[in-house]
Amino acid sequence: MSAGQAQGPSAVAACGRRVRSRVMRACGLALLIGLGGSQTALSQALTGDLFNPVQDGFNGQYDPLRKTPGVAGRGAVADPPAPSRIGKIPSYGTPAAAGAGQSGFDSSGRKKKAPPPPPGAPAKSLVTGPGTFFPPPPPPPPSANAHKAPLPPAMAGTVPGQPTRRKLKVDDDPFGAVGFYVGPFLTKAAVEIYAGHDSNPGRIQNGPASWFYRLAPELVMTSDWSRHSLVIDLRGSFTGYGHEFSPPPCDCVTPVASPIPNVLDRPDFNGKVIGRIDVTSASRIDTEARMQIGTDNPGSPNIQAGLVRYPIFTTLGGTLGGGQKFNRLELSGGAKFDRTTYTESHLTDGTTSGNDDRDFNQYGGFTRASYDLMPGVKPFAQVDLDERVHDINVDRSGYQRDSKGVAVRGGTTFEFSRLVTGEISIGRITRTYQDPRLDPLSGLLTAASLVWTPTALTTVKLTAQSDVGESTLAGVSGALTRDYGTEIEHSFRRWLIGTLKLGYGTTTYQGALDRRDQRVFAEGDIVYKLTRTVQVKASVRREWVRSNITSSNTDATVFMLGMRFQP
């Protein structure tokens, strides 16, 4: 039997089996549809897929109604390819600086709005030119006005058609002098009138007492310039006593000259005009003109016996100098000139005595170097040179009084948060005289001017000053004077000020006299400020002078009551 014949029956049998299988599947499907409902069965249309089933049935992964990406064939829809990112800048969903505010710095470089003005700032003008109108600022929050006095409408800018006025500075002293302007100068003037009693106006041992009056005017003018400076400070007083003094009667042939003048009236004036010219920010020119009028101090051994009144001296002088800053280092210097003259002495016997031998010119100069060590501390070193030339080479006692002086001192300035301000220094002074019979005069030189404010109500002032004065006594080179003082001022109320002053000083007459005086004083003042213009002042002062010459010991008590007027 051939191969074809052998395989024929088996092939026919296999084909019959496949036909029977398909017929049975179709009958089963028809039966299921019929069981589900006649209406559904009648509406179902036959398709070719029903007679061409796939291996996984109707709901498998090859379902023609299911779209499967990446599978070609029936009902498959392929996704388009992603675009290429080569050479392109990536773009994300949130751009750069998307969360930045409307003001300030922006990294994207976009233009932003101007920041809003701070609360209370004046609004910008809407119209420029004459009659400019400033709209009122928005009202501040309630907490901003807590415990504050409301501003006047003119200052707050709530007056229609009127610009906002400038708010004045806070006045630290509600009873201080307001002053007035004379051109560009802020001017403050005042006058004080006193009446009092002095237990020993002549400052002699067991001297007579007298009542007195005092008139003290003052004028201060300060420039109000953006550059340069000019200050005029004029202060003076005149003290008049109630009656004349005469020597005690005596049964003697030769009249005894009174140790004190018959008339003790004394003037006193001290005026300065200080100018500064700012050449550059680091260099300046300093100028000063000064004038002093006065008399010898009562009780001084230089006073002649038998005077009708004290002779008056006048000192006129000036200084011209400048300064230059080199970073923290500052160098300054200048030249000085002073002229001192005395009036004639009128004696009780009707004669006069000239004082030309006391008139002299003083030429001098100084140089100073300071370094800004730290904020508030500026140490310095200073050297002063001067020469005194008298109009008459030989004085009334036959001595040549021309002399030369050298003073060297060092110190520092202070300014610690405005609590301690001022200057303090110490050094040595030496003065040599043309006459060999007069010994050189030398000694410690002290100077200080400090203001300490421990509290807002209390101020403490410390002062120290040294000077070498001329003398007319035979064999005496001169008088070395040192004075130290402390002043404590306390405000019990804004209108009630109390002051306590303490002082100590020495005067040494070097030479044949060999006299040394020690002076101590204590003073208490009280000021009642009625208004800015009127004040009432009361003062009591006690003085003691103790000398190695017992006949020169004196005591004095002074009471004063007066008023101060300051427009």
C-alpha distance (Angstrom), angle and dihedral (degrees) to the residues before:
residue distance angle dihedral
M1 . . .
S2 3.69 . .
A3 3.82 124.1 .
G4 3.78 93.5 -110.5
Q5 3.74 91.4 53.2
A6 3.79 92.1 47.0
Q7 3.81 93.2 53.1
G8 3.80 98.5 42.3
P9 3.81 100.5 85.6
S10 3.77 94.8 44.1
A11 3.81 91.5 51.7
V12 3.78 91.3 49.9
A13 3.78 90.5 49.9
A14 3.81 92.7 51.1
C15 3.79 91.6 50.4
G16 3.78 90.7 51.3
R17 3.77 91.6 52.2
R18 3.81 92.4 53.4
V19 3.81 92.3 50.3
R20 3.79 92.3 49.4
S21 3.79 91.1 49.3
R22 3.82 93.6 52.8
V23 3.81 92.5 46.1
M24 3.80 90.8 51.8
R25 3.85 91.9 50.0
A26 3.80 91.5 50.0
C27 3.82 91.7 49.9
G28 3.79 91.2 49.6
L29 3.79 92.0 51.5
A30 3.78 92.2 49.7
L31 3.77 89.7 50.2
L32 3.82 92.6 52.5
I33 3.79 92.6 49.3
G34 3.75 90.8 48.5
L35 3.79 91.0 52.2
G36 3.84 91.8 49.9
G37 3.83 93.5 59.1
S38 3.70 138.8 -57.8
Q39 3.83 94.8 -119.3
T40 3.82 92.7 53.9
A41 3.73 92.2 46.4
L42 3.75 94.0 51.2
S43 3.80 92.4 48.8
Q44 3.80 94.9 50.2
A45 3.78 111.2 99.7
L46 3.72 121.1 -149.1
T47 3.76 118.4 -120.9
G48 3.70 135.8 -174.8
D49 3.79 91.7 -105.0
L50 3.76 90.9 67.0
F51 3.76 90.4 61.9
N52 3.81 93.9 39.5
P53 3.78 103.7 53.4
V54 3.76 123.5 179.1
Q55 3.75 127.2 -134.2
D56 3.89 99.2 -100.9
G57 3.77 97.6 47.7
F58 3.81 131.2 -124.6
N59 3.85 100.7 -45.5
G60 3.75 101.8 40.0
Q61 3.76 129.6 111.7
Y62 3.77 90.3 -78.3
D63 3.78 93.9 58.0
P64 3.84 106.3 142.1
L65 3.83 91.1 -139.8
R66 3.84 93.2 56.2
K67 3.78 117.4 84.7
T68 3.76 110.5 -144.0
P69 3.85 118.0 -174.6
G70 3.69 118.0 -128.7
V71 3.85 94.5 19.4
A72 3.75 117.0 108.1
G73 3.67 119.6 -152.0
R74 3.70 136.9 62.0
G75 3.85 114.1 11.0
A76 3.84 93.7 -13.3
V77 3.84 116.6 143.0
A78 3.85 115.6 -166.8
D79 3.90 119.7 -146.8
P80 3.80 115.1 -117.9
P81 3.83 115.2 -107.4
A82 3.86 118.4 -94.9
P83 3.81 115.2 -102.6
S84 3.78 117.3 -104.0
R85 3.85 117.5 -99.4
I86 3.78 95.8 -162.0
G87 3.85 111.1 128.4
K88 3.82 94.2 2.0
I89 3.88 128.3 116.5
P90 3.80 109.4 -119.4
S91 3.78 115.6 -116.5
Y92 3.79 119.6 -152.7
G93 3.75 130.6 -164.1
T94 3.92 96.2 -106.4
P95 3.84 116.2 51.8
A96 3.81 122.1 -139.5
A97 3.86 117.3 -80.5
A98 3.81 90.3 9.9
G99 3.84 90.0 142.4
A100 3.84 97.0 47.1
G101 3.81 120.4 121.1
Q102 3.78 127.6 -112.7
S103 3.83 94.0 -101.5
G104 3.77 137.0 39.8
F105 3.81 129.2 37.4
D106 3.81 121.0 -12.3
S107 3.82 120.9 -170.8
S108 3.80 91.2 -153.5
G109 3.84 90.6 65.3
R110 3.77 95.5 -126.6
K111 3.80 119.9 148.7
K112 3.77 113.8 -100.4
K113 3.75 135.5 -163.0
A114 3.81 121.3 -92.4
P115 3.82 113.9 -98.5
P116 3.80 114.1 -99.2
P117 3.85 116.1 -101.1
P118 3.82 117.4 -99.9
P119 3.80 117.8 -96.8
G120 3.77 112.4 -78.8
A121 3.82 95.7 19.1
P122 3.84 115.0 139.2
A123 3.76 114.6 -103.3
K124 3.80 121.4 -113.7
S125 3.75 118.5 -96.1
L126 3.76 114.8 -97.6
V127 3.80 93.8 -160.6
T128 3.81 126.3 32.0
G129 3.76 127.8 -150.2
P130 3.81 131.8 40.8
G131 3.76 114.3 -2.6
T132 3.81 93.6 22.4
F133 3.78 111.0 -171.0
F134 3.80 121.0 -146.4
P135 3.79 112.0 -162.9
P136 3.78 112.4 -134.4
P137 3.81 115.7 -98.2
P138 3.78 118.8 -111.8
P139 3.79 114.2 -85.6
P140 3.81 112.9 -91.1
P141 3.78 121.0 -121.8
P142 3.80 115.6 -83.1
S143 3.81 93.2 -107.0
A144 3.82 91.7 59.8
N145 3.80 91.6 65.4
A146 3.78 96.5 45.1
H147 3.82 113.4 129.9
K148 3.82 91.8 -2.9
A149 3.77 128.5 117.9
P150 3.81 112.3 -118.1
L151 3.79 116.8 -106.6
P152 3.80 119.6 -114.6
P153 3.83 113.2 -100.2
A154 3.81 91.5 -110.8
M155 3.81 91.1 57.7
A156 3.79 95.0 40.1
G157 3.84 91.0 54.1
T158 3.78 95.5 -124.0
V159 3.82 96.5 125.1
P160 3.82 108.8 101.3
G161 3.78 113.4 -121.4
Q162 3.82 94.3 8.5
P163 3.81 122.9 104.9
T164 3.78 121.0 -127.1
R165 3.79 113.1 -89.1
R166 3.79 122.7 -133.4
K167 3.78 114.0 -97.7
L168 3.80 113.1 -121.4
K169 3.79 122.1 -123.6
V170 3.77 120.4 -97.4
D171 3.80 111.0 -92.1
D172 3.81 109.5 -131.5
D173 3.82 92.3 -166.6
P174 3.80 111.2 45.7
F175 3.81 89.8 -173.3
G176 3.81 97.5 43.4
A177 3.77 125.2 114.5
V178 3.80 112.2 -84.0
G179 3.80 95.4 -159.0
F180 3.77 128.2 -163.7
Y181 3.79 137.1 -113.5
V182 3.78 123.9 -105.8
G183 3.77 102.3 -173.7
P184 3.81 106.8 -54.7
F185 3.83 92.7 -18.2
L186 3.78 124.5 99.5
T187 3.80 102.8 -142.2
K188 3.79 128.8 -160.4
A189 3.79 119.3 -178.5
A190 3.79 130.7 178.1
V191 3.79 141.3 167.1
E192 3.80 128.7 -157.2
I193 3.79 124.9 -157.0
Y194 3.81 120.5 -165.6
A195 3.77 139.5 177.4
G196 3.78 122.2 -169.0
H197 3.77 151.7 135.7
D198 3.82 129.8 -99.9
S199 3.80 118.8 -163.3
N200 3.83 93.0 -157.9
P201 3.83 113.7 13.8
G202 3.81 93.7 166.3
R203 3.83 92.7 53.6
I204 3.77 94.2 -135.4
Q205 3.77 128.9 131.0
N206 3.81 110.0 -76.4
G207 3.80 90.8 -7.2
P208 3.83 122.5 175.1
A209 3.80 122.6 -96.1
S210 3.79 129.0 -124.0
W211 3.77 142.2 177.1
F212 3.81 117.0 -119.6
Y213 3.77 145.1 -178.9
R214 3.79 130.3 -139.2
L215 3.78 132.0 -158.3
A216 3.83 115.3 -166.6
P217 3.84 120.5 178.1
E218 3.80 124.2 -179.8
L219 3.80 137.5 -175.2
V220 3.80 128.6 -168.5
M221 3.82 123.0 -177.2
T222 3.80 123.6 -179.0
S223 3.79 126.0 -173.3
D224 3.80 119.6 -121.7
W225 3.81 99.8 -150.8
S226 3.77 130.3 138.4
R227 3.83 88.7 -132.5
H228 3.80 134.3 23.7
S229 3.79 123.3 18.9
L230 3.79 139.2 -128.4
V231 3.81 124.2 -173.8
I232 3.80 124.8 -176.1
D233 3.81 114.5 -165.7
L234 3.81 117.0 177.8
R235 3.83 121.2 171.9
G236 3.76 128.8 165.5
S237 3.80 145.2 152.4
F238 3.77 142.1 -167.3
T239 3.79 122.6 -151.1
G240 3.80 119.7 -162.8
Y241 3.79 126.3 -174.2
G242 3.77 127.8 -143.4
H243 3.81 102.5 -121.7
E244 3.76 142.3 10.8
F245 3.78 124.1 -99.5
S246 3.79 123.6 -133.4
P247 3.80 131.8 -177.2
P248 3.79 116.2 -93.6
P249 3.80 114.7 -96.7
C250 3.81 117.3 -98.7
D251 3.79 138.9 178.7
C252 3.78 95.8 -120.8
V253 3.78 136.0 122.8
T254 3.79 95.5 -133.4
P255 3.81 114.6 53.6
V256 3.77 114.0 -119.3
A257 3.78 113.7 -122.0
S258 3.76 113.8 -125.9
P259 3.81 114.2 -111.8
I260 3.80 89.2 -140.3
P261 3.82 130.2 44.1
N262 3.77 119.7 -98.1
V263 3.81 90.3 -123.8
L264 3.80 116.0 43.9
D265 3.81 96.7 -175.2
R266 3.78 108.9 136.4
P267 3.82 134.1 -174.3
D268 3.78 123.7 -150.8
F269 3.81 128.2 -171.5
N270 3.78 134.5 166.5
G271 3.80 119.8 178.3
K272 3.80 133.1 171.2
V273 3.79 135.4 -179.5
I274 3.80 109.6 -164.6
G275 3.81 120.9 -172.2
R276 3.80 133.6 -177.5
I277 3.79 125.0 -168.1
D278 3.81 115.0 -162.1
V279 3.79 105.3 -146.4
T280 3.80 94.2 172.9
S281 3.78 135.1 -17.0
A282 3.82 88.9 -86.6
S283 3.83 103.5 34.5
R284 3.79 134.0 56.0
I285 3.79 143.4 170.2
D286 3.83 118.4 -128.8
T287 3.79 124.0 -155.6
E288 3.78 133.3 175.9
A289 3.79 135.5 178.4
R290 3.81 118.6 -169.8
M291 3.77 140.5 -179.5
Q292 3.79 131.2 -172.2
I293 3.80 129.4 -175.2
G294 3.80 124.5 -175.9
T295 3.78 148.6 110.3
D296 3.77 137.2 -108.1
N297 3.79 112.8 -73.2
P298 3.82 114.5 -96.8
G299 3.78 110.2 -97.8
S300 3.82 94.3 27.4
P301 3.84 114.6 140.8
N302 3.82 88.6 -134.2
I303 3.83 90.6 72.8
Q304 3.80 113.9 101.7
A305 3.79 120.2 -127.6
G306 3.79 119.2 -114.4
L307 3.81 97.7 31.5
V308 3.77 123.0 157.7
R309 3.83 90.8 -151.9
Y310 3.78 138.1 -14.3
P311 3.82 116.3 -78.1
I312 3.81 110.9 -117.9
F313 3.78 123.7 -130.5
T314 3.80 126.7 -156.6
T315 3.80 125.6 -159.9
L316 3.79 120.9 -166.3
G317 3.77 121.5 -178.7
G318 3.75 149.7 141.3
T319 3.78 144.8 -158.8
L320 3.79 130.2 -143.3
G321 3.78 119.8 -173.0
G322 3.76 145.8 114.7
G323 3.75 147.0 -149.8
Q324 3.79 139.7 -130.4
K325 3.79 129.0 -160.7
F326 3.79 123.3 -145.8
N327 3.77 102.1 -172.6
R328 3.84 102.0 -72.1
L329 3.80 95.1 -8.8
E330 3.81 117.8 86.2
L331 3.80 125.5 -171.2
S332 3.80 122.3 -168.5
G333 3.77 138.5 165.6
G334 3.76 144.7 152.2
A335 3.78 149.5 175.6
K336 3.83 124.9 -103.0
F337 3.77 135.4 -160.5
D338 3.83 129.8 -176.4
R339 3.79 132.1 177.6
T340 3.85 120.1 -160.3
T341 3.80 123.2 -169.7
Y342 3.84 134.0 172.8
T343 3.77 130.8 -149.7
E344 3.80 122.2 -126.2
S345 3.80 120.3 -80.1
H346 3.81 114.3 -118.5
L347 3.80 112.6 -151.2
T348 3.78 129.2 -152.7
D349 3.83 91.4 -117.6
G350 3.80 89.9 64.3
T351 3.81 97.6 -102.8
T352 3.79 129.7 114.4
S353 3.76 131.6 -136.3
G354 3.77 123.4 -154.4
N355 3.79 123.0 -129.7
D356 3.79 98.4 -161.4
D357 3.78 90.6 123.3
R358 3.81 88.1 64.3
D359 3.80 94.3 54.1
F360 3.81 113.9 100.0
N361 3.80 145.1 157.1
Q362 3.79 122.3 -129.1
Y363 3.81 121.0 -154.4
G364 3.76 120.5 -173.7
G365 3.74 150.9 140.3
F366 3.77 140.7 -158.7
T367 3.77 140.7 -156.6
R368 3.76 127.6 -159.8
A369 3.80 136.0 -173.1
S370 3.79 122.6 -167.6
Y371 3.80 134.0 176.0
D372 3.79 127.4 -155.2
L373 3.79 96.2 -129.9
M374 3.80 97.2 171.9
P375 3.79 136.9 -22.9
G376 3.79 106.5 -62.1
V377 3.83 97.3 10.4
K378 3.80 121.4 86.6
P379 3.83 115.2 164.9
F380 3.80 119.1 -160.5
A381 3.79 143.9 -179.1
Q382 3.81 123.4 -147.7
V383 3.79 136.5 -173.2
D384 3.84 122.9 -163.8
L385 3.82 125.5 -167.2
D386 3.81 125.7 -176.0
E387 3.79 142.3 161.8
R388 3.82 128.1 -155.0
V389 3.80 118.6 -151.1
H390 3.83 118.0 -173.9
D391 3.78 124.3 -146.6
I392 3.82 89.4 -126.9
N393 3.76 115.5 43.5
V394 3.83 94.0 -149.1
D395 3.82 120.7 42.9
R396 3.84 129.0 -145.4
S397 3.81 90.8 -81.5
G398 3.81 95.0 50.4
Y399 3.83 97.7 -104.6
Q400 3.80 128.3 131.4
R401 3.78 104.5 -127.0
D402 3.81 101.2 -173.9
S403 3.81 110.3 121.9
K404 3.80 146.4 168.9
G405 3.78 126.5 -137.5
V406 3.81 136.1 -160.1
A407 3.80 123.2 -170.2
V408 3.80 124.7 -176.9
R409 3.78 121.3 -177.2
G410 3.76 141.0 158.5
G411 3.76 133.2 -162.8
T412 3.75 145.0 125.2
T413 3.77 142.6 -106.5
F414 3.80 122.3 -123.9
E415 3.78 133.9 -150.2
F416 3.80 111.4 158.7
S417 3.81 108.5 171.2
R418 3.79 88.3 -46.8
L419 3.83 88.6 -68.0
V420 3.82 94.6 105.2
T421 3.78 119.4 23.0
G422 3.77 132.9 161.8
E423 3.78 141.7 59.9
I424 3.79 137.3 -74.7
S425 3.80 129.9 -174.6
I426 3.79 142.6 164.5
G427 3.78 131.6 -161.7
R428 3.77 145.6 125.8
I429 3.79 134.3 -85.6
T430 3.79 128.4 -157.5
R431 3.82 127.4 -174.1
T432 3.82 123.1 -173.7
Y433 3.81 123.7 -165.8
Q434 3.76 131.9 -142.2
D435 3.79 92.6 -129.4
P436 3.83 109.2 77.8
R437 3.81 90.4 -148.7
L438 3.80 89.8 67.7
D439 3.79 113.5 80.4
P440 3.83 118.7 -133.2
L441 3.77 112.2 -96.2
S442 3.79 116.2 -136.1
G443 3.76 137.6 156.3
L444 3.78 149.3 132.1
L445 3.79 115.7 -46.9
T446 3.80 117.3 -151.4
A447 3.76 130.5 176.8
A448 3.78 130.9 171.2
S449 3.77 140.3 159.1
L450 3.80 111.8 175.3
V451 3.79 131.2 163.3
W452 3.80 117.9 -163.1
T453 3.81 121.5 -173.1
P454 3.82 107.2 -167.9
T455 3.81 92.8 169.2
A456 3.78 137.5 8.6
L457 3.82 89.7 -102.3
T458 3.82 101.2 41.7
T459 3.80 130.8 64.8
V460 3.81 126.2 -177.0
K461 3.80 122.0 -162.6
L462 3.81 125.2 -166.9
T463 3.80 121.7 -166.9
A464 3.81 134.8 179.6
Q465 3.79 129.4 174.9
S466 3.81 136.9 173.5
D467 3.80 130.2 -169.2
V468 3.79 141.9 164.7
G469 3.79 113.8 -132.5
E470 3.76 133.2 -165.6
S471 3.80 123.6 -106.4
T472 3.80 135.4 -157.9
L473 3.81 95.7 -161.1
A474 3.79 117.5 115.6
G475 3.79 112.6 -104.1
V476 3.83 94.2 6.5
S477 3.79 115.5 120.3
G478 3.78 96.3 -161.5
A479 3.77 145.4 -67.2
L480 3.82 122.7 -80.7
T481 3.80 108.6 -154.7
R482 3.80 127.6 -168.2
D483 3.81 125.3 -180.0
Y484 3.81 129.9 -175.5
G485 3.79 124.3 -174.2
T486 3.80 142.1 178.8
E487 3.79 125.4 -162.9
I488 3.82 123.9 -172.3
E489 3.79 117.3 -169.3
H490 3.80 122.2 -172.6
S491 3.80 130.3 -178.7
F492 3.79 109.8 -140.9
R493 3.79 86.8 176.6
R494 3.77 132.4 -7.7
W495 3.78 87.8 -97.7
L496 3.83 98.4 37.8
I497 3.82 117.7 68.0
G498 3.79 125.5 176.6
T499 3.82 124.9 -164.6
L500 3.79 131.6 -169.5
K501 3.82 119.2 -166.7
L502 3.81 126.6 -169.5
G503 3.79 125.6 179.7
Y504 3.77 143.1 176.1
G505 3.80 128.8 -172.5
T506 3.78 143.0 166.6
T507 3.80 133.7 -153.4
T508 3.78 119.5 -164.0
Y509 3.82 120.7 -168.0
Q510 3.76 104.1 -158.8
G511 3.81 117.6 -154.0
A512 3.79 136.1 33.3
L513 3.82 95.0 -11.0
D514 3.81 94.4 54.2
R515 3.78 92.5 -166.9
R516 3.78 125.9 161.1
D517 3.82 122.8 -173.7
Q518 3.79 126.4 -167.9
R519 3.79 118.8 -158.8
V520 3.80 127.0 -163.9
F521 3.78 128.1 176.1
A522 3.80 138.9 173.6
E523 3.78 123.9 -166.0
G524 3.78 135.9 -179.6
D525 3.82 124.3 -164.2
I526 3.78 132.5 -176.2
V527 3.81 124.4 -167.3
Y528 3.80 123.7 -165.0
K529 3.81 111.1 -166.4
L530 3.77 109.6 -151.9
T531 3.81 94.9 176.5
R532 3.77 137.9 -23.7
T533 3.78 88.0 -81.9
V534 3.81 105.7 39.8
Q535 3.81 129.2 50.6
V536 3.80 132.8 171.6
K537 3.81 117.3 -142.2
A538 3.80 132.3 -170.0
S539 3.81 127.1 -177.6
V540 3.80 140.2 179.0
R541 3.82 122.9 -170.8
R542 3.77 133.7 -176.6
E543 3.82 123.3 -163.5
W544 3.80 132.8 -170.1
V545 3.82 127.2 -172.2
R546 3.79 119.2 -169.7
S547 3.81 120.5 -177.0
N548 3.78 137.1 176.9
I549 3.83 83.6 -119.4
T550 3.79 101.7 71.7
S551 3.80 94.5 -154.7
S552 3.82 88.4 65.0
N553 3.83 95.7 60.3
T554 3.81 110.8 117.2
D555 3.80 140.5 171.4
A556 3.79 129.6 -162.5
T557 3.80 139.4 177.4
V558 3.79 121.8 -161.0
F559 3.83 127.5 -167.1
M560 3.81 121.9 -171.0
L561 3.80 134.8 178.8
G562 3.78 123.1 179.6
M563 3.76 150.8 128.8
R564 3.77 136.3 -106.7
F565 3.79 124.0 -144.7
Q566 3.81 119.3 -165.4
P567 3.81 119.4 170.5
